[in-house]
């Protein structure tokens, strides 16, 4: 290779524009393993969800309690397309005037391998009263009602969780419940809380009603409350029906993740308490009163029938109401969700990559030291491995400790490599200091959910200002290779 070719190669290798392009390309390429890390985090979160679902399937799943509902079977005549008249049995579902539920939750932590799930045992006391309107107002003839077949039903999303014999106290007399619901249409549509620990799912659960604007195409997947218990409560006649009837029952129920109820009464109240420090109040209604301490919580809800969008009664020949837009209750959160925080940290992967590469870039430009693109790749891979190490450690210890240990390991590794490459103590200390500031800043942003955007924006402005300050004296068009004065470089 002749002198001209050597001079051209040296000029290209010291070209700032060429170096900036190479660094930009490397940053884009390093986003590929960064996205793979995010996929790994999602996969580990799904494994945790699977373990939680397995525990829930054996203990009792997330619970939705619907009811009680007073149901009157009646005979209706239908005419087919060929003019044939036949009789079918349909149902009139009546909701209570008042519905008051008082309960306590006893949470427990269960483990499947390294994964942790929260289960609970709920003790619920349900009471209230029915006072039905006249049948003429409901479009049903009293002569068509099968009074002796009237029954009361309660929907329970996961029957495996029932731990006691259930009996309905109706007007002072006990009537034992039997498993099963004669017809799914007598209960409204409703879903229990999901067992997922994914961050987006938890946010959706906090605003449960926003998830269910799909129409009839989704109805089948939402009819999960067809399971339940029922008890025959014969009603003599319409006069007896329109009188006020009181009811109560006690429900000892195993569940996991969360417990919600639907406001089926004209006035519905719910009082829940539990020795749990981190509840998430989910659904369409927040508690009217709540008390949170470091060890337990109590919460009270009060909902009127005017606050919901379904009627106080319906017939099975009309649309079956859906209650998902009106359900409310509590979700027992695990205090530290390592997958949520690790995913949030991984979304900032470009920040430490860019700042670290800027350090090496300015060392090249300002201190006349050359670094091969392969060296940039090694440093970038070390920064990406930080998130893998963080995920692995966070599954074994508290997130803050895992973050500190991962940061110390990666900062130490990159600093040691910089010391071997720079062979300059001051530059090595600057590299270590900047990396420490970057990971410290990222940790602060992870702790600030409400102000993360504000703090992050201020931090980026400070970084941009620092870059502008450091680059103010760089001769972007005439970088001199080591050993040459600027005028010699120009002459060359």
Beta strands, then each sheet from edge to edge (+ up, - down):
strand 1: 63-79
strand 2: 85-95
strand 3: 98-112
strand 4: 115-130
strand 5: 151-156
strand 6: 167-170
strand 7: 173-176
strand 8: 178-179
strand 9: 228-232
strand 10: 245-256
strand 11: 258-261
strand 12: 267-274
strand 13: 279-283
strand 14: 289-292
strand 15: 297-304
strand 16: 313-315
strand 17: 328-332
sheet 1: 8+ 9- 5+ 1- 2+ 16-
sheet 2: 8+ 9- 5+ 1- 11- 17+ 13-
sheet 3: 7+ 6- 10+ 4- 3+ 12+ 15- 14+
end
